[in-house]
Amino acid sequence: MISIDPRSATPPYEQLRIQFMNEVQTGTLAGGTRIPTVRKLAEDLGLAPNTVARAYRELEADGFIETRGRNGSFVSAQGDAAEKQAQEAARAYADRIQKLGIARPQALTYVTAALNASLS
């Protein structure tokens, strides 16, 4: 959860950028995750849209997000090629599980079983 401290000496766009990068690097935000529109995030955080837009531009320039035109902006997969593919596969699996209405514990059971079977 991103929060902005209005009393901080760090500008709001920079606070947003740093917190977002931390969430991506720790895996809290997975590759392929759709992020809110500039207007929506600005509204949620009580910031000017231009502030959020600046953070998004810098995050995109640094490779943390990618914009897919009218489809929106998404977290970019991070790491080497194998890690990026794994993140993209995990996002596709999570999206499919959600569409199927499968509960999280059951979805994790399926993943664990599949990993155990492939490692045997």
C-alpha positions in Angstrom: 0.0 0.0 0.0 1.5 3.3 -1.1 1.1 6.3 1.1 2.4 9.8 0.7 3.8 11.9 3.6 3.0 15.5 2.9 5.5 16.6 5.6 8.4 14.8 4.0 11.2 16.7 2.3 11.0 14.2 -0.5 8.6 15.3 -3.3 5.4 13.3 -3.6 6.2 12.0 -7.1 9.5 10.6 -5.7 7.9 9.0 -2.7 5.4 7.3 -5.1 8.2 6.2 -7.4 10.4 4.8 -4.6 7.5 2.9 -2.9 6.4 1.5 -6.2 9.9 0.3 -7.0 10.2 -1.3 -3.5 6.9 -3.2 -4.0 8.0 -4.5 -7.4 11.4 -5.5 -6.1 10.0 -7.3 -3.0 7.4 -9.1 -5.2 4.4 -7.4 -3.6 3.6 -6.2 -7.1 4.1 -9.0 -9.6 5.1 -8.6 -13.2 2.0 -8.3 -15.3 -0.1 -6.6 -12.6 -2.3 -3.9 -14.0 -1.8 -0.6 -12.1 -4.4 2.1 -11.6 -4.8 4.9 -14.1 -3.0 8.2 -13.3 -6.3 9.8 -12.4 -7.5 7.0 -10.2 -4.2 6.8 -8.2 -4.1 10.6 -8.0 -7.6 10.6 -6.5 -6.8 7.7 -4.1 -3.6 9.4 -2.8 -4.9 13.0 -2.9 -2.3 14.1 -5.4 -2.5 16.1 -8.6 -2.7 13.9 -11.7 0.5 15.5 -13.0 2.4 14.3 -9.9 1.4 10.7 -10.5 2.0 11.1 -14.3 5.6 12.2 -13.6 6.2 9.2 -11.3 4.7 6.8 -14.0 6.9 8.4 -16.7 10.0 7.8 -14.6 9.0 4.3 -13.6 8.5 3.5 -17.3 11.8 5.0 -18.2 13.4 2.8 -15.5 11.7 -0.3 -16.8 9.4 -0.9 -13.8 6.1 -0.3 -15.7 5.0 -0.6 -19.3 2.1 1.2 -21.0 0.0 -0.8 -23.5 -2.0 2.0 -25.0 -5.7 1.8 -24.3 -5.1 -1.4 -22.3 -3.5 0.6 -19.5 -0.2 0.3 -17.6 1.3 -2.8 -16.1 4.1 -3.8 -13.8 7.0 -5.0 -16.0 8.6 -8.4 -15.2 11.9 -8.0 -13.5 15.2 -9.9 -13.4 16.8 -12.2 -16.0 14.9 -13.9 -18.8 13.9 -16.9 -16.8 12.6 -14.8 -13.9 10.6 -12.6 -16.3 9.1 -15.7 -18.0 8.2 -17.1 -14.5 6.6 -13.9 -13.4 4.6 -13.7 -16.7 3.5 -17.4 -16.3 2.5 -16.7 -12.6 0.4 -13.7 -13.7 -1.3 -15.7 -16.4 -2.1 -18.5 -13.9 -3.5 -16.1 -11.4 -5.7 -14.4 -14.0 -7.0 -17.8 -15.2 -7.7 -19.1 -11.6 -9.6 -15.9 -10.8 -11.7 -16.3 -14.0 -12.5 -19.9 -13.0 -13.5 -18.9 -9.5 -11.0 -21.1 -7.8 -10.2 -20.2 -4.2 -6.6 -19.1 -3.4 -5.8 -22.1 -1.1 -6.9 -24.5 -3.8 -4.9 -22.7 -6.4 -1.8 -22.8 -4.3 -2.4 -26.6 -3.8 -2.4 -27.0 -7.5 0.8 -25.1 -8.0 2.5 -26.9 -5.2 1.5 -30.3 -6.6 2.6 -29.4 -10.1 5.9 -28.2 -8.9 6.4 -31.3 -6.8 5.5 -33.5 -9.8 7.9 -31.7 -12.1 10.8 -31.8 -9.6 10.4 -35.6 -9.0 
